Amino acid sequence: MEPQVLERMVEPFFKTQMGQGTNGLGMTIAYNIVTGIFGGQINVKMASPRGTIIEIIVPKVVLTP
């Protein structure tokens, strides 16, 4: 993933390929759920030439009866 794509990947409606996949909302929705609702984080690591690794970290919640 190129640096300019990495900077914009959670922007609504941002796409790198026209006509394929979702309407540019997939990463925006995932980011908002993970960070906003669950208080987690998303880390992106470039693994050239194989691709990109996206790591999702969500805090563990322990419910007591």
Steps between C-alpha positions, in 0.01 A plus 500: 500500500644833399540774766242728335245215505585417862430861602153496341386140552232581761353795310140437393464411131878475441581226248809395311321287238187609323217252459633242746413420858288722721412864443802621696340464842642167621806629687309805624232280657756256644707784646197667659378174656841391632615838631173674581279224635752251640783739592752299301751585233592403145866469404614478140836347407639497151632155410652564157492334254232271644242761594373665816432367849210657687497425873184563701539527878190503721523522880384199695189559709428280798137486604424404857167341592 
